[in-house]
Amino acid sequence: MDVGAPSAHPHRQARLRYHLQPDGGVWYHDVPAGEGRLSGNHVLVDGAARARALGEGFVRPIELWESSRWLGPSSVAVVRYRNTGGVAGLDEVPVTGGVVDRSSVVDFLGDPVTFRGSTLGLLIDAVEAALRGGPAVVLAAPAEEAPLWIGAVTFLAPPVAAAAISFSTGERYADVVRAAGRPDGSFTDEVTKVPGWRLPVLCVVPPDDVPTAPAGPADDLPLVVVDPRVQAVRVTVDGKPYRRTHLGQLVPVAQWSGVAQRAVAEDYPVLERCLERMDDEPPLPDEVDEIDPARSLAEALGATGGTVLTGVDDVLAPLRAAAGAAGRPEVQELLAATVRRLVEAPARAGAGGIASGLAALRAVDLAHRLSRQVPGLDLRAARVDSLAVVAAEALAGDPLTGHRGEWVAELAGALDGDALATWVHPPLAHLGALGGGWRRPGRSVGDRLPAPVLAALWPAVDVAQVVAEPAALQADPVLAELVVAVGSGRLAGDPRLRAAAVRHLVVTLAEAYSGADPERLVTEVLRVLREDGSSGWRAETLLQIARLGTPRFVAELAVPAMRHLSGWADDPAAGLLASALLEPVEELEQRPVGLTRGDVALLHLLAVSGEGWLRADGGLHHLAAEVLAWADGAWPGLSPQDRALVEPRVVVAAVQVALGAAAPIGPVGPAWQEAVTIGLHAALPYLTDLLRADDLRLAEALVAATTRAMVTPARTGANVVPGAVSRPSGDVPGVLDLPVEAILKPVLDGVGENVVARLARAVEGELPADLPSVYAAPVLRFWTGVLPGVRLRSGTVAAIEAIPAPETA
């Protein structure tokens, strides 16, 4: 089955939701409008859903995906199973869609190209935790895979458990997050507006919807995100096993996932017989509440000839038992005998090959642990190094053995990091260096070993040591593979390793790209890190690269960096990067080819408006005038797109100078005027943040300064509106040059009456007592329009009068 091809069904954009409610199973199917069709929806209610799960021929809820029953007119609001008066009064078995069934699930999970065992383990663990009261689960998957993933989880559960797993084949991540944050878990989207639904246990969302990195503490996320693109890693917390996701969430490892992975690792016929056996033996009614998916699946697997782990535990059991009861000589002999048995046993393809590799890997791990418990135990004399070679060969895999390496890694469980570093890394590195080994040309570092293998090897990584000594990666290809996989987002490791990954890539690629345009080197680094395109040119990454290069290289790097300005101009580290690029540029007698004077001016602008500049000096940045001056030098050569990137900085700097920030030494040029005219909208969020700080201190200063500036022309009878004054080119910005009303509107949005009254007093505090009312009137009319809810009057004593609320009908 080609799950990558779009469905031929006319409703391939459809969504199917299912819940097991107290009054039975409920399906909701909706189809969005488009592709020549009208939107439509159907609801199906099965009051006997629980009873069906106890009978033969149970149809799992997801099997109704693309059923012909959804093709009827949506005017029929509720479609029930037709009652045929059959056995036990149950209704007729529904028409399934033929897309999700036992065989298609087996094909999906056993895909010879795409290994899905790791995602399956994490998904089942997350679903089991949700069924026990934990957070709901979000799976990031393409629409064509959504029903098959749901089918994978529910077909690996006995019917009664499958009926209890609520799901949705297609939601938006933001909607699910909002629902998860509601106390009652109500789940009504804006499109279908179907009331009464609660957040399902499992929702599938588009891959691009989910975050790729944690935005805060993992515990703050109200649901568990499963992203098959990033390999989770096993960790042990307080002696208990967990899987850690790419967002740092810890999911308890359940027995069900381990049995499910063992079943899926079997050959196709064994897995299909196992699933069939589990369905053919429904529980008795009094056993329903005691249904354990792990036990049911394990019993079915044992009864149908599962062989993946046959003999593994038997081989290692005597050694485990001897650890606490026997002396060193007995343990030494047992270890040697175990090694001989495993090394001399022929490695077979398929399930047998998985078993032999798995036994070798677990034996190496057990031997290393025993060496800590049994003084004097000689692992080399027992030929544990030979056993490590067998384990490494299994992990490295081979095209002829399918997913053998992935399954060995997945089924191994938690491994000792020191054992991996001591025994497994060296032969694995050696295997990679051989002709045709895993380090052969054509694959990028970080992508040359299967992701599950990297996850199994993860415990060997000493993060603190790598961060302190990143140069060590050059001598350890396995460690380098792990670190770069973390840096590229392929492995859910520690984000602190990203800098070490960048350094390793730059050092590794520097020789190959020596003397070439730095853009080629950076492009290759970003390609390996899976950050292609301008958006990948992030300031943090470029800064790491710049710190590793020679002054000439860094100066040359400025040229492509300016071409990809949209990727990094708004990053927090943009100011630091601009400064790093400027330093060697200004030391050269001649600028690099392709770097213009305008580019240099723009780098200066970015350097003086780096992270924190908005609130620097109490909001009146002492370098605000420099921002305006550098903007004037950069402006003529900037494209409209690049101007849009820096206009917010220029607008904010103009407001800061108008409010009293350090004045420029000379004329600043007209660029700021164009920026204020064109870029005000983009600058408003920054200005709102600035003016609301410190209890609206600068907002009050802006109101007072604008009023003072309006008073002088008012004495002559002129009606001056801020922002409408035409000033000569090159003037320093003043408050009358600014669209004060537009600037203050978002600042005042939602503030209390007392704040508005305070600003109104600031207006009247700047009106001289001797200013005739006729001249003060235009000023007051302007502020009455700006400040909501007050009317200003001027006389011998200024006063504020509240505007009565409009009467309602």
Disulfide bonds with the S-S distance in Angstrom:
none
